[in-house]
């Protein structure tokens, strides 16, 4: 039976997750609970009308930064975009919520999730990477930074490869900042094509434990960083 969270700020062990990867349900989306979840290898993911579901899937998709595949075709497209960090978080998360996705009706990025992650952004934990063309936001991604681990949440693109370029630039900066890896959460062909790989829950939790000690960067990442 999947346990229900109470007002106590705690989570069951992710090792006790259901076969689907659900650790618990219920609780709230306060910053302290969400940050504890990420530090425990857990994240919230649910649909409208459902209780809050907390996941620790097996297998887990991660990207070792040195394993990122910057294909030649993508490298050529980087100069066609202006990449910024943390200048349009609200716009990015809303675009991720609204972008149509194949085989998906609606979005799990619900209004209360948007509000929760905007709060995390204001606290310096959630970050966005934005791709612009001619001053227009055409792609990007957002996620949560915990210690030396970046936990990717979602991305969107209104122009071909805009989100891939944003991700490529992010990975390059994460390397320079001393980050350990990117938690991509669940396997997708798109992220695998960029070098992400599946690992067991046990391996992921071991790597997470080694990567969350100490903050690499606190607060906003800056209005614009050079490529």
C-alpha positions as CSV (number, residue, x, y, z in Angstrom):
1,X,0.0,0.0,0.0
2,X,1.3,3.4,-0.9
3,X,1.6,5.6,2.2
4,X,-0.1,8.9,2.6
5,X,1.9,11.8,3.8
6,X,0.9,13.7,7.0
7,X,1.8,17.2,8.2
8,X,5.2,15.8,9.3
9,X,8.0,16.8,7.0
10,X,9.3,13.4,6.0
11,X,9.1,10.8,3.2
12,X,9.2,7.1,3.1
13,X,12.4,5.5,1.8
14,X,12.5,5.6,-2.1
15,X,13.6,2.0,-1.9
16,X,10.0,1.2,-0.8
17,X,8.5,2.7,-3.9
18,X,5.7,0.9,-5.8
19,X,6.6,-1.0,-9.0
20,X,5.6,2.1,-10.9
21,X,7.9,4.2,-8.8
22,X,5.4,6.0,-6.5
23,X,6.8,6.6,-3.0
24,X,3.9,8.4,-1.4
25,X,0.8,10.6,-2.0
26,X,-0.6,13.6,-0.4
27,X,1.2,16.2,1.6
28,X,1.8,19.7,0.1
29,X,4.0,21.7,-2.2
30,X,5.8,23.9,0.3
31,X,9.4,24.7,-0.5
32,X,10.7,22.7,2.4
33,X,8.8,19.6,1.4
34,X,9.8,19.8,-2.3
35,X,13.5,20.4,-1.4
36,X,13.5,17.5,1.0
37,X,12.0,15.4,-1.8
38,X,14.7,16.3,-4.3
39,X,17.4,15.7,-1.7
40,X,15.8,12.2,-1.1
41,X,15.7,11.3,-4.8
42,X,11.9,12.0,-5.1
43,X,9.9,14.5,-7.1
44,X,6.2,15.4,-7.5
45,X,4.3,14.5,-10.6
46,X,0.6,14.1,-11.0
47,X,-2.4,15.1,-13.1
48,X,-5.4,17.4,-12.5
49,X,-7.9,15.7,-10.1
50,X,-5.3,13.4,-8.6
51,X,-3.6,13.7,-5.2
52,X,0.0,14.9,-5.2
53,X,2.1,11.9,-6.2
54,X,5.7,11.6,-5.2
55,X,8.0,9.5,-7.4
56,X,11.3,7.8,-7.4
57,X,11.3,5.8,-10.6
58,X,13.4,2.7,-11.6
59,X,15.2,3.0,-13.8
60,X,16.2,6.6,-13.5
61,X,17.6,8.7,-16.4
62,X,20.7,10.8,-15.7
63,X,23.1,12.7,-17.8
64,X,26.8,12.6,-16.9
65,X,28.0,16.0,-18.0
66,X,31.0,14.6,-19.9
67,X,28.7,12.2,-21.7
68,X,26.6,14.9,-23.4
69,X,26.5,14.4,-27.1
70,X,26.7,17.8,-28.9
71,X,26.1,16.7,-32.4
72,X,27.7,18.7,-35.2
73,X,24.3,19.8,-36.5
74,X,23.3,21.2,-33.1
75,X,26.6,22.9,-32.6
76,X,26.0,24.9,-35.8
77,X,22.7,26.2,-34.5
78,X,24.0,27.6,-31.2
79,X,25.0,31.0,-32.7
80,X,21.5,31.4,-34.0
81,X,20.1,31.8,-30.4
82,X,20.7,34.2,-27.6
83,X,20.8,32.2,-24.3
84,X,19.9,33.7,-21.0
85,X,19.6,32.4,-17.5
86,X,16.9,33.2,-14.9
87,X,15.4,36.2,-16.8
88,X,12.0,34.7,-17.6
89,X,11.3,31.8,-15.2
90,X,7.5,32.4,-15.1
91,X,7.3,32.6,-18.9
92,X,9.3,29.4,-19.3
93,X,7.4,27.3,-16.8
94,X,4.1,28.5,-18.3
95,X,5.3,27.7,-21.8
96,X,6.3,24.2,-20.7
97,X,2.8,23.8,-19.3
98,X,1.1,25.0,-22.5
99,X,3.1,23.4,-25.2
100,X,1.2,20.5,-26.9
101,X,2.9,17.1,-26.5
102,X,2.2,13.9,-28.4
103,X,0.3,11.2,-26.5
104,X,-0.4,13.6,-23.7
105,X,-3.7,15.2,-22.9
106,X,-3.3,18.3,-20.7
107,X,-0.3,19.0,-18.6
108,X,1.0,17.9,-15.2
109,X,2.4,21.4,-14.7
110,X,-0.7,22.6,-12.9
111,X,-1.3,26.1,-11.5
112,X,-0.3,25.0,-8.0
113,X,2.9,23.5,-9.4
114,X,3.7,26.7,-11.2
115,X,3.2,28.7,-8.0
116,X,5.3,26.3,-6.0
117,X,8.2,26.4,-8.5
118,X,8.0,30.1,-8.8
119,X,8.5,30.3,-5.0
120,X,11.5,28.0,-5.4
121,X,12.8,30.3,-8.1
122,X,12.4,33.3,-5.8
123,X,14.4,31.4,-3.1
124,X,17.2,30.7,-5.6
125,X,16.7,26.9,-6.1
126,X,14.6,26.7,-9.3
127,X,16.2,28.1,-12.5
128,X,15.4,28.7,-16.1
129,X,17.4,28.7,-19.3
130,X,15.9,30.7,-22.1
131,X,16.5,30.7,-25.8
132,X,15.7,33.9,-27.7
133,X,15.6,34.9,-31.4
134,X,15.1,38.5,-32.3
135,X,14.1,39.3,-28.7
136,X,11.4,36.7,-28.6
137,X,11.4,33.7,-26.2
138,X,11.3,30.7,-28.5
139,X,12.5,27.8,-26.2
140,X,13.9,26.9,-22.9
141,X,13.8,24.7,-19.8
142,X,13.6,24.8,-16.1
143,X,14.7,22.7,-13.1
144,X,15.9,22.7,-9.6
145,X,19.5,22.9,-8.4
146,X,20.4,20.9,-5.3
147,X,24.0,21.0,-4.3
148,X,26.0,19.8,-7.4
149,X,23.0,18.2,-9.0
150,X,20.6,19.9,-11.5
151,X,17.2,18.2,-11.6
152,X,15.6,18.9,-15.0
153,X,11.8,19.3,-15.0
154,X,10.6,20.3,-18.4
155,X,11.5,22.0,-21.7
156,X,9.7,23.6,-24.6
157,X,10.5,24.8,-28.1
158,X,8.6,27.0,-30.5
159,X,11.5,26.9,-33.0
160,X,13.3,23.8,-34.0
161,X,16.1,22.8,-31.6
162,X,15.6,25.9,-29.4
163,X,15.3,23.8,-26.2
164,X,18.2,21.5,-27.3
165,X,20.5,24.5,-27.7
166,X,19.4,25.9,-24.3
167,X,20.2,22.5,-22.8
168,X,23.6,22.3,-24.5
169,X,24.6,25.7,-23.2
170,X,23.3,24.8,-19.7
171,X,25.5,21.6,-19.7
172,X,28.5,23.6,-20.7
173,X,28.0,26.0,-17.8
174,X,27.3,23.2,-15.4
175,X,30.6,21.6,-16.2
176,X,32.4,24.9,-15.6
177,X,30.6,25.4,-12.3
178,X,31.6,22.0,-11.0
179,X,28.2,20.2,-11.1
180,X,28.1,16.4,-10.9
181,X,25.3,15.4,-13.2
182,X,21.8,16.2,-14.5
183,X,18.8,14.2,-13.1
184,X,16.6,13.7,-16.2
185,X,14.1,11.7,-14.1
186,X,12.3,9.4,-16.6
187,X,13.7,7.9,-19.8
188,X,12.8,9.6,-23.1
189,X,14.3,9.0,-26.6
190,X,15.0,12.7,-26.9
191,X,17.2,12.9,-23.9
192,X,18.9,9.6,-24.6
193,X,19.9,11.0,-28.0
194,X,21.8,13.7,-26.1
195,X,23.7,11.2,-24.1
196,X,21.5,10.5,-21.1
197,X,21.6,7.0,-19.7
198,X,19.4,4.8,-17.6
199,X,20.7,3.7,-14.1
200,X,19.1,1.7,-11.3
201,X,17.4,3.5,-8.5
202,X,20.2,2.3,-6.2
203,X,22.9,3.7,-8.4
204,X,21.0,7.0,-8.7
205,X,20.6,7.4,-5.0
206,X,24.3,6.7,-4.4
207,X,25.3,9.3,-6.9
208,X,22.7,11.8,-5.5
209,X,24.1,11.3,-2.0
210,X,27.5,12.3,-3.3
211,X,26.3,15.3,-5.2
212,X,24.0,17.2,-2.9
213,X,26.5,18.2,-0.2
214,X,27.0,21.9,-0.4
215,X,25.6,24.5,-2.7
216,X,27.6,25.2,-5.9
217,X,25.7,28.3,-6.8
218,X,23.2,30.1,-4.5
219,X,20.5,32.5,-5.8
220,X,19.9,33.7,-9.3
221,X,22.3,32.5,-12.0
222,X,22.5,35.9,-13.7
223,X,20.7,37.8,-16.5
224,X,23.0,36.6,-19.2
225,X,26.1,34.4,-19.4
226,X,28.5,34.2,-22.2
227,X,28.6,31.0,-24.4
